[in-house]
Amino acid sequence: MLNLLSKLPDNTRGAVIMSLSMAAFTTNDSFMKGALAEVPLFQALFLRASLNFVMLFAVLAPIIGPVRFNLSRQDWTLVVIRSMAEVGAAMCFLTAVSHMPMANATAIMQTMPLSITIAGWMLFRDPLGWRRMVAIGMGFAGVLLIVQPGTDGFSGYALFAVLAMLCVTLRDIIVRKMHHSVPNSTVTFGAITAVWICTGIASIGQGWAPMDLKAGAQIFGSAAFLIVGYVSSVAVMRVGEMSFVSPFRYTALVWALLIGLFAFGEWPNGLAFAGAAIIAGTGIYTVLREARLRRRGG
């Protein structure tokens, strides 16, 4: 597999790795969705975080670099804030995905390029022209088509997906304020630690349920694919042009549709399909537009 990838042009290789990364993250979500049918949320997240600790030091750190703790006070503050945003994102998204079609929740999460553009404009005075403003407005209209407020297709759990998207937006914006020397492994360690501590405490109040071998395997699979997804997402940043590779992030919608159909018998309604298509289209436009502006500015 690695030999085959090495023979591909950089952009093609980057597109393949991005698609594999999205497949890994979506498979992680599907394993957790399956486990949550039997295991309480906080118990499942606590166990996954426990496994991720082992995988971080055994698998991830040797690839992306060791965990380093000698950070400035400001960077540690940012790591903590980002880690709490990670906790909120994990809790909200898994609450959503366990009660609604995977493709719907995944599509809502794909508005992140739009929300990050808005946040960059509000917090860092990033330029925001009328074309991207129109694209952002259309993207969030797509979210409304998926949420479908006031209709029979409305699910209050879709609001948890929206909250997860906002948490991930905060998480990614915080990274822009960190010093470039902060290792990815340290940021990952902070996120895993925060999830482990918060869900461990919360699981005491929620209570634990007995697990069979299937649920245990699903949680292990979720932890493993989460690490694979993270390694791939780091690798893809070093391969190809981001303006070419980034749109392949939306293959997550394809994986979510396929896994949702064959693993859970889910299929979004017509409005949700239309909303997902609008979100993907406006997101790809925003990514390409920002890449064009960066090249022009350079």
Backbone bond lengths (Angstrom), bond angles and torsions (degrees), N, CA, C in turn:
res aa  C-N    CA-C-N  psi(-1)  N-CA   C-N-CA  omega(-1)  CA-C   N-CA-C  phi
1 M - - - 1.466 - - 1.531 110.59 -
2 L 1.365 115.95 -47.91 1.458 120.52 -179.36 1.519 111.12 -65.65
3 N 1.366 116.70 -38.64 1.460 119.87 178.39 1.525 110.92 -64.59
4 L 1.338 116.08 -38.96 1.457 120.46 179.11 1.525 110.77 -64.83
5 L 1.362 116.75 -43.91 1.457 120.69 179.30 1.526 111.77 -62.66
6 S 1.337 116.73 -38.21 1.467 120.31 -176.88 1.524 112.36 -65.29
7 K 1.332 117.20 -21.12 1.466 120.90 -179.56 1.521 112.67 -86.47
8 L 1.327 117.34 -9.95 1.455 120.82 -177.73 1.528 110.67 -82.55
9 P 1.350 118.08 153.96 1.476 120.27 172.07 1.527 110.67 -60.03
10 D 1.326 116.64 154.84 1.466 120.96 -174.78 1.522 112.78 -54.26
11 N 1.328 117.71 -47.95 1.466 120.04 -177.85 1.526 111.79 -63.75
12 T 1.330 116.48 -41.55 1.469 119.99 178.86 1.516 110.32 -64.92
13 R 1.333 116.32 -42.72 1.459 120.23 178.73 1.528 110.67 -62.89
14 G 1.339 116.88 -41.24 1.456 120.04 177.83 1.516 112.01 -63.31
15 A 1.345 116.69 -40.15 1.464 120.64 179.37 1.527 110.85 -64.39
16 V 1.339 116.53 -40.35 1.468 120.51 179.05 1.525 110.37 -65.26
17 I 1.337 116.68 -44.54 1.472 119.89 -178.76 1.524 110.56 -65.86
18 M 1.345 117.16 -40.01 1.464 119.97 177.32 1.527 110.70 -61.79
19 S 1.319 116.90 -42.98 1.465 120.68 179.11 1.527 110.87 -63.96
20 L 1.344 116.43 -40.71 1.467 119.95 177.35 1.527 111.19 -65.22
21 S 1.330 115.94 -37.90 1.458 120.12 177.66 1.527 110.98 -61.37
22 M 1.339 116.13 -45.81 1.458 120.33 178.94 1.528 111.28 -64.83
23 A 1.344 116.30 -37.18 1.464 119.75 176.74 1.524 110.81 -63.02
24 A 1.340 116.64 -41.46 1.467 120.69 -179.42 1.524 110.97 -65.58
25 F 1.342 117.50 -45.98 1.466 120.11 179.55 1.532 111.37 -63.23
26 T 1.334 116.88 -40.05 1.467 119.87 -179.36 1.525 110.89 -70.02
27 T 1.337 116.99 -37.80 1.462 120.13 176.44 1.525 110.42 -64.39
28 N 1.330 116.74 -38.84 1.468 120.66 174.58 1.522 110.43 -56.66
29 D 1.334 116.61 -46.26 1.470 120.38 179.59 1.533 111.38 -62.67
30 S 1.337 115.85 -39.32 1.467 118.57 -177.77 1.525 111.35 -67.77
31 F 1.339 117.16 -38.43 1.461 119.81 176.66 1.535 110.58 -62.38
32 M 1.324 116.29 -41.90 1.461 119.26 178.92 1.526 111.09 -67.21
33 K 1.310 117.28 -38.26 1.465 120.80 177.41 1.532 109.99 -59.61
34 G 1.340 116.02 -42.28 1.455 119.54 177.95 1.519 112.10 -65.91
35 A 1.335 116.82 -43.24 1.468 120.18 -179.04 1.520 111.87 -65.56
36 L 1.336 116.87 -35.23 1.462 120.32 -176.50 1.523 113.11 -70.17
37 A 1.326 117.14 -9.86 1.464 119.75 173.24 1.526 110.88 -69.59
38 E 1.345 116.56 -19.95 1.464 120.83 -178.02 1.528 113.37 -122.82
39 V 1.327 116.86 -26.01 1.464 121.17 -171.41 1.523 109.47 -114.93
40 P 1.345 118.62 135.00 1.467 120.29 176.27 1.526 112.01 -58.04
41 L 1.328 115.79 150.72 1.457 122.23 -174.34 1.521 112.57 -55.45
42 F 1.332 117.55 -52.00 1.465 119.91 -173.99 1.525 111.14 -67.31
43 Q 1.316 117.61 -36.08 1.467 120.64 176.02 1.526 110.61 -62.44
44 A 1.335 117.03 -44.90 1.464 120.80 -178.62 1.527 110.91 -64.83
45 L 1.332 117.22 -43.70 1.467 120.21 179.93 1.524 111.76 -66.37
46 F 1.331 116.83 -38.99 1.464 120.84 178.41 1.524 110.63 -62.41
47 L 1.333 116.63 -44.35 1.462 120.17 -179.55 1.527 110.91 -67.80
48 R 1.340 117.38 -39.42 1.458 119.39 178.04 1.524 110.80 -64.30
49 A 1.339 117.26 -42.34 1.466 120.54 178.56 1.527 110.92 -63.10
50 S 1.332 117.14 -37.55 1.465 120.43 178.28 1.524 110.63 -61.28
51 L 1.336 115.76 -44.15 1.464 119.90 177.06 1.528 111.49 -65.64
52 N 1.329 116.01 -37.57 1.468 119.89 -179.42 1.518 112.18 -65.14
53 F 1.340 118.05 -30.71 1.462 120.26 175.03 1.533 110.23 -57.76
54 V 1.323 115.30 -48.45 1.463 120.01 -179.22 1.521 110.24 -63.49
55 M 1.330 116.42 -44.83 1.460 121.02 -177.59 1.527 112.02 -67.89
56 L 1.333 116.53 -32.33 1.463 120.13 178.60 1.517 110.74 -59.54
57 F 1.339 116.73 -49.56 1.464 120.15 -175.31 1.531 112.10 -81.45
58 A 1.343 117.07 -28.25 1.460 119.50 -177.94 1.523 112.77 -85.42
59 V 1.334 117.05 -32.46 1.467 120.58 -172.13 1.525 112.66 -119.08
60 L 1.330 116.02 -50.56 1.462 119.67 -169.58 1.526 112.99 -76.04
61 A 1.337 117.04 -49.11 1.466 120.11 -176.38 1.525 113.35 -57.26
62 P 1.360 119.67 -41.70 1.471 118.61 178.16 1.524 113.39 -62.10
63 I 1.351 117.11 -22.75 1.465 120.79 -178.03 1.527 111.44 -88.90
64 I 1.336 117.09 -45.74 1.466 120.05 -173.77 1.525 113.05 -103.31
65 G 1.330 117.60 -2.66 1.461 120.47 178.54 1.518 111.62 113.60
66 P 1.335 117.36 156.28 1.463 121.49 -176.26 1.526 112.76 -71.65
67 V 1.335 114.59 157.02 1.463 120.92 174.07 1.527 107.83 -72.19
68 R 1.328 115.55 130.98 1.464 120.69 -179.25 1.520 109.11 -123.78
69 F 1.346 116.59 136.34 1.457 120.78 -173.76 1.526 114.24 -109.49
70 N 1.322 117.72 -6.54 1.473 120.35 -177.05 1.535 110.09 -85.21
71 L 1.336 115.17 66.47 1.460 121.07 178.48 1.523 109.88 -100.61
72 S 1.309 115.93 162.05 1.460 120.25 174.93 1.526 109.53 -71.26
73 R 1.340 115.87 163.27 1.461 119.76 178.91 1.523 111.15 -60.98
74 Q 1.330 116.48 -39.31 1.463 119.89 179.77 1.527 111.18 -63.30
75 D 1.340 117.02 -44.34 1.459 119.72 -179.71 1.526 111.66 -66.03
76 W 1.354 116.74 -37.88 1.459 118.58 177.38 1.529 110.78 -64.69
77 T 1.330 116.43 -38.02 1.466 119.89 177.23 1.524 110.49 -61.13
78 L 1.326 116.27 -43.39 1.458 120.82 179.08 1.525 111.48 -66.85
79 V 1.337 116.79 -38.30 1.469 119.91 177.02 1.524 110.40 -61.86
80 V 1.335 116.71 -41.31 1.473 120.63 179.99 1.530 110.53 -65.38
81 I 1.336 116.88 -45.64 1.467 120.11 179.46 1.529 110.10 -61.39
82 R 1.336 116.24 -45.57 1.461 119.83 178.82 1.528 110.71 -61.24
83 S 1.321 117.03 -40.45 1.460 121.09 -178.61 1.531 111.42 -64.68
84 M 1.335 117.35 -38.55 1.457 119.96 177.74 1.526 110.91 -68.36
85 A 1.341 115.98 -34.63 1.464 119.17 174.56 1.527 109.94 -64.09
86 E 1.320 116.66 -35.91 1.470 121.27 176.96 1.523 110.41 -63.60
87 V 1.328 116.94 -40.86 1.464 120.90 177.43 1.528 110.30 -60.72
88 G 1.334 116.32 -48.15 1.461 120.35 179.70 1.518 111.94 -61.20
89 A 1.339 116.71 -41.78 1.462 120.80 -179.90 1.520 111.19 -63.48
90 A 1.335 116.82 -45.26 1.463 120.28 -178.31 1.529 110.97 -63.79
91 M 1.321 116.92 -46.77 1.471 120.67 -178.97 1.529 111.34 -63.04
92 C 1.332 115.86 -46.84 1.472 119.49 -175.79 1.522 111.43 -69.13
93 F 1.341 116.99 -44.22 1.461 118.27 -176.55 1.521 111.35 -67.43
94 L 1.326 117.75 -42.05 1.462 119.26 -179.00 1.526 111.11 -70.59
95 T 1.333 117.72 -30.29 1.458 119.77 172.36 1.525 110.12 -62.56
96 A 1.340 115.69 -42.95 1.465 120.11 179.25 1.517 111.31 -66.14
97 V 1.339 116.76 -50.53 1.456 120.12 -171.71 1.527 112.20 -69.04
98 S 1.336 117.39 -21.22 1.461 119.37 178.85 1.524 112.31 -82.16
99 H 1.346 117.36 -8.24 1.469 120.75 -177.69 1.527 113.55 -125.06
100 M 1.330 117.97 1.86 1.461 120.61 -178.77 1.520 109.15 -147.40
101 P 1.333 118.63 165.00 1.469 120.13 -179.98 1.524 112.12 -57.18
102 M 1.330 115.68 138.34 1.464 120.76 -179.08 1.522 111.55 -57.27
103 A 1.342 116.53 -40.84 1.463 119.86 -176.37 1.523 111.13 -63.08
104 N 1.342 117.57 -37.32 1.467 120.74 179.52 1.522 110.88 -64.64
105 A 1.353 116.18 -48.91 1.463 120.17 -179.23 1.527 110.67 -64.56
106 T 1.334 116.92 -40.78 1.461 120.75 179.96 1.519 111.27 -64.53
107 A 1.343 116.87 -39.85 1.465 120.17 179.67 1.525 111.11 -62.42
108 I 1.325 116.57 -41.54 1.466 119.53 178.15 1.531 110.33 -61.24
109 M 1.327 116.92 -39.20 1.460 120.08 178.84 1.525 112.26 -66.06
110 Q 1.336 117.05 -23.65 1.459 120.20 -178.67 1.528 113.06 -74.65
111 T 1.331 117.21 -0.32 1.471 119.54 174.12 1.530 111.44 -80.77
112 M 1.324 117.75 2.16 1.469 120.31 -176.40 1.527 114.13 -57.15
113 P 1.353 119.69 -42.40 1.474 116.87 176.93 1.523 112.60 -57.89
114 L 1.334 116.51 -32.52 1.461 120.33 179.20 1.527 110.85 -73.01
115 S 1.339 116.27 -46.22 1.467 119.45 -178.64 1.523 111.38 -68.01
116 I 1.333 117.22 -33.98 1.465 119.99 177.80 1.526 110.46 -68.24
117 T 1.331 116.74 -36.61 1.474 120.34 176.32 1.527 110.32 -62.39
118 I 1.343 116.62 -43.95 1.473 120.97 177.67 1.525 110.45 -62.34
119 A 1.346 116.27 -45.66 1.470 120.02 -178.69 1.523 111.08 -63.74
120 G 1.344 116.94 -39.83 1.464 120.33 177.73 1.515 112.12 -62.26
121 W 1.330 115.98 -37.64 1.464 120.92 177.90 1.533 110.80 -67.40
122 M 1.342 116.34 -41.90 1.460 120.51 -176.71 1.530 112.04 -73.62
123 L 1.343 116.85 -40.42 1.464 120.19 -171.89 1.520 113.78 -95.48
124 F 1.338 116.91 -32.96 1.459 119.94 -173.58 1.518 113.25 -118.80
125 R 1.337 115.92 6.74 1.466 121.08 179.31 1.533 111.74 58.67
126 D 1.341 116.51 32.89 1.459 119.58 174.04 1.528 109.19 -62.55
127 P 1.328 118.06 142.74 1.471 119.39 179.38 1.525 111.01 -64.07
128 L 1.323 115.35 142.70 1.465 120.74 -178.55 1.524 108.12 -143.75
129 G 1.322 115.45 100.79 1.456 120.55 -178.39 1.522 112.61 -80.37
130 W 1.336 114.75 173.52 1.462 119.08 -175.65 1.524 112.56 -67.24
131 R 1.342 117.84 -29.34 1.462 119.65 -179.44 1.519 111.13 -64.93
132 R 1.336 115.50 -45.03 1.466 118.31 179.29 1.526 111.01 -71.53
133 M 1.325 117.93 -31.23 1.465 119.93 175.21 1.529 110.35 -61.74
134 V 1.329 116.66 -43.23 1.471 120.42 177.62 1.533 110.21 -63.29
135 A 1.339 116.67 -42.88 1.466 120.70 179.50 1.524 110.84 -62.13
136 I 1.323 116.58 -40.89 1.472 120.57 179.36 1.528 110.39 -65.12
137 G 1.337 116.19 -43.90 1.465 119.13 178.08 1.516 111.76 -60.36
138 M 1.336 116.91 -42.00 1.461 120.31 178.52 1.529 111.15 -66.48
139 G 1.337 116.29 -38.16 1.460 119.94 179.12 1.517 112.14 -61.55
140 F 1.319 116.20 -43.68 1.463 118.33 179.73 1.527 111.95 -74.35
141 A 1.327 117.12 -23.53 1.467 119.53 169.99 1.529 109.65 -65.13
142 G 1.350 115.42 -36.01 1.460 119.66 174.92 1.516 112.26 -61.69
143 V 1.335 116.54 -37.36 1.469 120.11 176.18 1.529 110.42 -60.92
144 L 1.324 116.92 -41.77 1.468 120.41 178.88 1.524 111.17 -62.45
145 L 1.332 117.65 -35.19 1.460 119.87 177.48 1.523 111.54 -66.13
146 I 1.332 116.28 -30.84 1.462 119.66 177.88 1.528 110.79 -78.71
147 V 1.337 116.50 -44.93 1.475 120.29 -179.85 1.521 110.92 -67.40
148 Q 1.335 117.23 -39.88 1.475 123.30 176.30 1.533 113.05 56.23
149 P 1.330 117.04 55.56 1.477 118.97 179.65 1.526 111.10 -63.54
150 G 1.329 115.52 139.93 1.462 120.71 176.98 1.512 114.83 79.86
151 T 1.357 117.82 7.98 1.461 120.55 178.79 1.522 109.49 -119.43
152 D 1.340 115.32 172.47 1.466 119.65 178.42 1.524 111.50 -67.30
153 G 1.341 116.61 -21.32 1.459 120.17 -179.68 1.518 113.68 -84.18
154 F 1.339 117.21 0.14 1.464 119.88 -177.06 1.521 111.25 -71.27
155 S 1.321 115.83 136.12 1.461 122.71 172.53 1.518 107.91 -129.71
156 G 1.315 116.01 124.33 1.457 119.56 178.92 1.515 112.45 -60.34
157 Y 1.338 116.54 -21.69 1.460 119.29 -180.00 1.523 112.05 -69.53
158 A 1.343 117.16 -18.69 1.463 119.54 175.62 1.525 110.35 -62.37
159 L 1.328 116.98 -28.51 1.464 119.95 178.63 1.524 111.13 -66.10
160 F 1.342 116.56 -29.00 1.462 119.23 175.41 1.526 110.55 -66.89
161 A 1.345 117.36 -34.64 1.465 120.15 176.08 1.522 110.37 -65.81
162 V 1.330 116.83 -38.33 1.468 120.35 177.02 1.526 109.93 -63.78
163 L 1.340 116.97 -44.35 1.465 120.35 177.52 1.529 111.24 -61.48
164 A 1.334 116.82 -39.37 1.468 120.28 177.72 1.519 110.66 -62.22
165 M 1.339 116.15 -41.10 1.460 119.89 178.31 1.520 111.08 -62.20
166 L 1.334 117.67 -40.51 1.465 120.91 178.46 1.524 110.90 -66.08
167 C 1.339 117.03 -38.98 1.464 120.32 177.75 1.526 111.13 -63.94
168 V 1.335 117.49 -41.05 1.458 120.94 179.63 1.531 110.21 -68.12
169 T 1.332 116.60 -35.62 1.468 119.95 175.95 1.529 110.11 -60.62
170 L 1.345 116.93 -47.47 1.463 120.87 176.66 1.516 110.37 -59.56
171 R 1.329 116.68 -44.63 1.465 121.66 -179.90 1.521 111.52 -56.41
172 D 1.321 117.16 -46.46 1.457 120.74 -176.38 1.531 112.62 -75.55
173 I 1.325 116.68 -32.99 1.463 119.96 177.35 1.527 110.68 -67.20
174 I 1.333 116.69 -37.69 1.466 121.19 179.80 1.527 110.49 -58.68
175 V 1.336 116.75 -36.32 1.462 120.49 -178.16 1.527 111.00 -59.53
176 R 1.318 117.16 -32.32 1.468 120.43 -179.61 1.523 112.46 -64.21
177 K 1.324 117.13 -24.33 1.467 120.91 -179.17 1.526 112.60 -88.30
178 M 1.347 117.04 -13.46 1.460 119.77 -179.57 1.517 110.70 -75.55
179 H 1.319 115.44 151.91 1.458 120.56 174.60 1.522 108.51 -67.04
180 H 1.325 116.66 143.42 1.465 120.85 -175.58 1.524 112.83 -63.54
181 S 1.334 117.66 -16.53 1.463 120.35 -178.32 1.530 113.30 -82.10
182 V 1.345 117.88 -8.01 1.463 120.28 179.23 1.527 108.73 -68.61
183 P 1.347 118.48 119.90 1.470 120.26 -175.79 1.529 112.06 -68.16
184 N 1.330 116.07 146.31 1.463 120.73 174.43 1.521 111.54 -59.22
185 S 1.337 115.90 -35.43 1.466 119.28 -178.68 1.526 111.14 -65.57
186 T 1.337 117.84 -35.09 1.467 120.69 178.09 1.524 110.63 -68.74
187 V 1.333 116.46 -41.16 1.465 120.59 177.16 1.521 110.19 -61.90
188 T 1.343 116.32 -42.16 1.464 120.64 178.84 1.518 110.98 -65.79
189 F 1.330 116.72 -41.10 1.462 121.11 177.88 1.533 110.38 -59.63
190 G 1.337 117.04 -42.53 1.460 120.45 178.62 1.517 111.79 -62.16
191 A 1.334 116.71 -41.34 1.467 120.39 -179.36 1.527 111.00 -65.89
192 I 1.332 116.45 -45.77 1.470 120.01 -179.87 1.523 110.62 -63.08
193 T 1.338 115.93 -42.79 1.465 120.27 -179.80 1.527 111.25 -61.49
194 A 1.339 116.37 -44.13 1.468 120.03 -179.47 1.521 111.02 -63.39
195 V 1.332 117.29 -44.45 1.467 120.46 178.05 1.527 110.09 -62.52
196 W 1.321 116.41 -42.72 1.470 121.43 -178.00 1.532 110.98 -62.46
197 I 1.327 116.88 -47.11 1.465 120.76 -178.05 1.538 110.83 -68.10
198 C 1.325 116.48 -50.07 1.478 120.42 -175.15 1.524 111.76 -64.46
199 T 1.330 116.63 -45.17 1.462 118.24 -178.29 1.530 111.31 -75.55
200 G 1.331 116.99 -28.92 1.465 119.01 175.81 1.519 111.15 -62.86
201 I 1.336 116.09 -44.82 1.469 120.34 178.21 1.526 110.23 -66.85
202 A 1.337 116.69 -45.00 1.464 120.40 -177.89 1.523 111.76 -65.42
203 S 1.330 116.93 -32.22 1.467 119.81 -177.91 1.518 112.12 -67.43
204 I 1.330 116.61 -24.45 1.473 119.64 178.11 1.519 109.80 -64.22
205 G 1.335 116.24 -43.17 1.460 119.89 178.87 1.510 112.66 -74.37
206 Q 1.336 116.75 -34.51 1.465 120.27 -178.78 1.517 111.89 -75.60
207 G 1.325 116.33 -28.17 1.462 120.29 -177.40 1.514 111.84 89.62
208 W 1.332 115.53 154.82 1.457 122.37 -179.75 1.523 109.71 -107.49
209 A 1.315 115.87 149.62 1.458 121.96 178.31 1.525 108.97 -116.14
210 P 1.319 117.57 148.46 1.466 118.79 175.26 1.530 110.22 -64.49
211 M 1.333 116.58 145.42 1.463 121.17 -177.88 1.519 109.90 -117.01
212 D 1.327 115.41 141.12 1.460 118.75 171.54 1.525 108.83 -92.76
213 L 1.324 115.87 179.39 1.460 120.95 -176.36 1.525 111.08 -63.51
214 K 1.340 116.96 -35.37 1.464 120.54 -178.27 1.527 111.18 -63.28
215 A 1.341 117.26 -47.10 1.467 120.74 -179.71 1.529 110.50 -64.43
216 G 1.337 116.43 -39.99 1.462 119.44 178.16 1.517 111.74 -62.72
217 A 1.335 116.38 -41.07 1.462 120.56 178.69 1.522 110.88 -66.22
218 Q 1.336 116.95 -37.03 1.467 120.27 179.25 1.526 111.03 -65.32
219 I 1.321 117.64 -41.49 1.462 120.35 178.74 1.522 110.57 -66.97
220 F 1.338 116.49 -40.31 1.468 119.51 177.18 1.534 109.94 -63.48
221 G 1.328 116.53 -43.87 1.458 120.40 178.69 1.517 111.78 -61.32
222 S 1.333 116.21 -40.27 1.459 120.60 177.84 1.520 110.79 -60.95
223 A 1.337 116.89 -46.09 1.465 120.86 179.88 1.520 111.23 -62.05
224 A 1.333 116.70 -42.23 1.462 120.72 -178.05 1.527 111.13 -66.58
225 F 1.333 117.52 -45.10 1.460 119.87 -178.86 1.526 111.64 -70.07
226 L 1.335 117.09 -27.99 1.459 119.57 175.42 1.526 110.47 -63.72
227 I 1.324 116.86 -41.94 1.466 120.95 177.34 1.526 110.64 -66.50
228 V 1.333 117.26 -43.00 1.467 120.87 178.05 1.534 110.20 -59.49
229 G 1.336 115.79 -43.50 1.456 119.90 178.97 1.516 111.92 -62.43
230 Y 1.318 116.39 -40.17 1.463 119.14 -178.62 1.527 110.75 -68.93
231 V 1.343 116.83 -43.52 1.469 120.04 178.12 1.527 109.98 -59.62
232 S 1.327 116.96 -43.32 1.468 120.95 -179.61 1.523 111.36 -65.08
233 S 1.345 116.12 -40.00 1.466 119.12 -178.41 1.524 111.39 -67.50
234 V 1.336 117.26 -30.29 1.465 120.47 175.09 1.526 109.91 -73.37
235 A 1.332 116.41 -42.54 1.468 121.04 -178.06 1.521 111.23 -63.36
236 V 1.327 117.08 -37.77 1.460 119.83 -174.75 1.528 111.88 -67.88
237 M 1.341 117.19 -23.53 1.457 120.10 179.40 1.536 111.32 -68.43
238 R 1.318 116.43 -14.92 1.465 120.39 -176.55 1.520 112.53 -104.92
239 V 1.327 116.92 4.45 1.461 120.38 -174.47 1.523 110.28 -128.92
240 G 1.328 117.32 127.05 1.450 121.43 173.24 1.516 114.14 74.80
241 E 1.330 115.03 178.12 1.456 122.12 179.43 1.522 109.45 -88.32
242 M 1.340 116.67 131.00 1.446 120.50 -176.78 1.531 112.06 -61.10
243 S 1.342 116.91 -32.34 1.463 119.46 179.53 1.527 111.00 -64.48
244 F 1.351 116.83 -27.37 1.462 120.57 177.45 1.520 111.51 -87.52
245 V 1.330 116.20 -40.20 1.464 121.18 -171.95 1.535 112.44 -79.70
246 S 1.350 117.82 -39.98 1.464 121.33 -172.00 1.529 114.55 -56.37
247 P 1.353 120.13 -40.27 1.472 118.00 179.27 1.522 114.32 -58.44
248 F 1.336 117.93 -21.48 1.461 119.94 179.31 1.531 111.37 -72.42
249 R 1.330 116.49 -4.64 1.461 120.94 171.66 1.530 110.27 -58.97
250 Y 1.319 116.43 -29.69 1.458 120.59 -175.95 1.523 113.20 -78.15
251 T 1.339 117.38 -0.86 1.465 118.94 169.80 1.523 110.81 -64.91
252 A 1.337 117.21 -15.40 1.467 120.36 175.09 1.524 110.63 -57.29
253 L 1.332 117.26 -33.49 1.464 120.41 178.35 1.521 111.14 -65.79
254 V 1.335 116.25 -39.02 1.468 119.72 179.02 1.522 110.30 -65.82
255 W 1.349 115.64 -46.12 1.462 119.08 179.03 1.530 110.93 -61.51
256 A 1.329 116.99 -41.45 1.462 120.21 -179.60 1.526 111.44 -64.46
257 L 1.322 117.29 -39.26 1.475 121.09 176.81 1.526 110.86 -62.68
258 L 1.340 116.80 -47.75 1.460 120.87 -176.85 1.528 111.84 -66.59
259 I 1.340 115.89 -46.40 1.466 119.48 -179.64 1.527 110.04 -66.50
260 G 1.340 116.28 -42.56 1.461 119.39 178.84 1.513 112.03 -59.45
261 L 1.348 117.11 -40.64 1.464 121.04 -178.66 1.520 111.59 -69.70
262 F 1.342 116.68 -51.81 1.460 119.62 -171.09 1.534 113.30 -82.99
263 A 1.331 117.54 -26.97 1.472 119.54 -178.74 1.524 112.90 -94.67
264 F 1.352 116.35 -31.40 1.465 118.68 -173.57 1.526 113.44 -126.61
265 G 1.327 118.11 -0.45 1.456 121.14 179.95 1.512 113.53 65.15
266 E 1.338 117.17 31.76 1.469 121.99 -178.32 1.530 110.00 -99.38
267 W 1.321 115.45 146.84 1.461 120.26 173.71 1.526 107.76 -152.84
268 P 1.342 118.07 119.70 1.469 120.45 -177.67 1.525 111.53 -63.04
269 N 1.344 116.19 154.91 1.465 119.57 176.02 1.535 110.09 -79.19
270 G 1.335 115.80 177.29 1.458 120.54 -174.47 1.505 113.75 -60.53
271 L 1.333 117.33 -40.92 1.463 120.34 179.84 1.528 111.19 -63.31
272 A 1.334 116.02 -41.52 1.464 119.70 179.57 1.530 110.48 -64.96
273 F 1.328 117.03 -39.48 1.463 120.69 176.55 1.527 110.57 -60.05
274 A 1.331 115.29 -46.58 1.469 119.34 179.89 1.522 110.75 -61.31
275 G 1.345 116.79 -43.25 1.464 120.45 178.75 1.512 112.17 -61.89
276 A 1.347 117.14 -42.15 1.463 120.58 179.37 1.525 110.92 -63.65
277 A 1.343 116.76 -40.24 1.468 120.23 179.17 1.526 111.03 -64.57
278 I 1.331 117.10 -40.46 1.470 120.73 178.79 1.524 110.50 -65.09
279 I 1.337 116.61 -43.68 1.464 120.74 179.72 1.527 110.51 -61.30
280 A 1.340 116.66 -45.93 1.459 120.29 -179.63 1.527 110.74 -62.85
281 G 1.324 116.27 -44.90 1.461 119.74 -178.92 1.513 113.23 -63.34
282 T 1.329 117.00 -46.90 1.461 120.10 -179.19 1.526 111.44 -70.11
283 G 1.338 116.86 -33.91 1.459 119.56 177.42 1.514 112.05 -65.58
284 I 1.330 116.65 -44.31 1.461 120.59 178.17 1.527 110.19 -63.23
285 Y 1.319 116.32 -42.03 1.469 119.46 177.90 1.527 110.59 -59.82
286 T 1.333 117.11 -44.39 1.466 121.05 -178.56 1.525 111.23 -62.67
287 V 1.338 116.95 -43.19 1.464 121.10 178.85 1.525 110.65 -61.31
288 L 1.338 116.55 -47.07 1.463 120.30 -178.37 1.521 111.64 -67.27
289 R 1.331 116.33 -38.33 1.455 120.57 -179.92 1.534 110.82 -64.38
290 E 1.351 116.70 -43.46 1.455 119.70 179.82 1.523 111.09 -65.90
291 A 1.340 116.82 -37.23 1.467 119.88 177.59 1.525 110.82 -63.79
292 R 1.335 117.02 -40.24 1.458 121.61 179.33 1.535 110.77 -64.58
293 L 1.337 115.76 -40.49 1.460 119.51 -179.79 1.531 111.27 -68.48
294 R 1.336 116.98 -36.43 1.472 120.36 177.59 1.520 110.52 -64.10
295 R 1.325 116.90 -42.26 1.463 119.58 179.09 1.524 110.75 -64.99
296 R 1.336 116.17 -39.91 1.457 120.00 179.67 1.529 110.71 -65.32
297 G 1.370 115.02 -39.39 1.462 119.14 179.70 1.508 112.38 -69.76
298 G 1.370 115.36 -30.07 1.464 118.40 179.31 1.501 111.71 -78.61
